[in-house]
Every structure is written in structure tokens, then in C-alpha cells.
Amino acid sequence: MKPCLHMTSTDLQKVRNHLASLQTMLARRFDAADDESLLEFRRACWAALLLVEDVDFQDQLDLLVRYAKEFFRGGEDMKDRMNAVIAACHVRLDAVEGGYGKRWRDLRAA
């Protein structure tokens, strides 16, 4: 894995915030064919995607965008799959952050 050398700790926090927003959106109840919520969900995915130049992370977000269409059209059974993908995104983001070494973790903790 090659770390994203130009990512800042602020970028990492923004991505974490986007992932938290995605989890919040999944926890809400939606009406069938909720196109506005689908668009909001996809925007959060794309915002996170633009911040992380890691192919594995981007692949997970791409999968999440594809699942979202079915979920926001009433596919409640997709929620578990989508939560699993978001969890995988968190794991991958931790791995990307690990590429920065101890210095970034120390700065974030300060």
C-alpha cells in the first residue's frame, strides 16, 4: 500500500466525518424511491472518494454507491451489506493513515 502523501490530518478527519454521515443516513428510515436521499448519500461517497487516493478504499466506495441505488429504492435488505462496506472503508482508512507513521497519530492525539 502506498500512503497518500498529500493527505492532511484534516483530510482524514473529513473522510471520517463523511463515513459517519453515511452510517447515519443508513440508520434513518426512507420512503421507497427516495431519490433525494440517494443523491445525498452518493455526494457523501464522492466527497470521501476525492480525498483518498487509495485504490482499495475507492473500490469500497464504488461498491457502496452501486448498493445505494437498490437500498434507496426500498431494498432494506441491502443495509447490512452497506454497513459492512462502510466498516471496510474504516479499516482501509486506518491502514492509509498508518502509512503516515507515528508522527500523524501523535499529532491527532494532541
Residue pairs with C-beta under 8 A, 6 or more apart in sequence:
1 54
1 56
1 95
1 96
1 99
2 54
2 99
3 96
3 99
3 100
4 52
4 53
4 54
4 96
4 99
6 53
7 51
7 52
7 53
7 96
7 100
9 104
9 107
9 108
11 51
11 52
12 93
12 96
12 97
12 104
12 108
14 47
14 48
14 51
15 48
15 51
15 52
15 93
16 90
16 93
18 44
18 45
18 47
18 48
18 51
19 48
19 86
19 89
19 90
19 93
21 44
22 41
22 44
22 45
22 48
22 64
22 86
23 83
23 86
25 37
25 40
25 41
25 44
26 71
26 79
26 82
26 83
26 86
28 37
30 37
30 72
32 73
32 74
33 72
33 73
33 74
34 72
35 72
37 72
38 68
38 69
38 72
38 73
41 68
41 72
42 65
42 68
45 61
45 64
45 65
45 68
46 61
46 65
48 61
48 89
49 57
49 58
49 61
49 62
52 58
52 93
52 96
54 92
54 96
56 92
57 89
57 92
57 93
57 96
60 85
60 88
60 89
60 92
61 89
63 85
64 82
64 85
64 86
64 89
67 78
67 81
67 82
67 85
68 82
70 78
71 78
71 79
71 82
97 104
97 105
